[in-house]
């Protein structure tokens, strides 16, 4: 995104509001805005990782330090170069996992929004995705459909369903129960797989050799 914003900064295009032509903008500015968006997402996820997940607990089955002291937990955390988890029970609070999942799903929703924009540009003929030799389209009419972008949208929508599970898992009875466990064993690995796939897919699409913007000459504006 940063590279596209740099070498397309003087490439004009028509901005749109409500799906209708509006003021002139540039392809470079569009990509710069997307770059800023994802920088914010990555900064938030990095903050969550440092503050909520670089912690450990040794407070026992109900968080009462029945076997070891709080001072021992702090010394152990210091040796591991992490923080002590204050206020834990038998498990870490699921509010922390919800914050992480919320941040990931928020980023994937932006991925879908970017994919939708690319889909619109593709449909208008403003851009092309280069295909490998021998590519056969997904359509029975042998046309080249932007199936990669549609797949990103589909998976991003699936991820938002996992956000509801993460929210439900916050409600755990007293010091712990297992109402959260089975769901987490399914949705957490799947969410990270989806995230990895979507980010790799977007990077492949936006790679300079595969992604072509059909720019109009400035005189046409």
Secondary structure, DSSP 4 states (H G I P E B T S, - for coil): -HHHHHHTTT-EEEEEETTEEEEEEEHHHHHHHHHHHHHHHHHHHHHHHHHHSSEE----TTSS-SSS-HHHHHHHHHHTTSEE-TT--SS--HHHHHHHHHHHHHHHHHHHHHHHHHHHHHHHTSEEE---TT---SSTT-----HHHHHHHHHHHHHHHHHHHHHHTT---TT--STTHHHHHHHHHHHHHHHHHHHHHHHHHHSTTTEEE-PPPGGG-
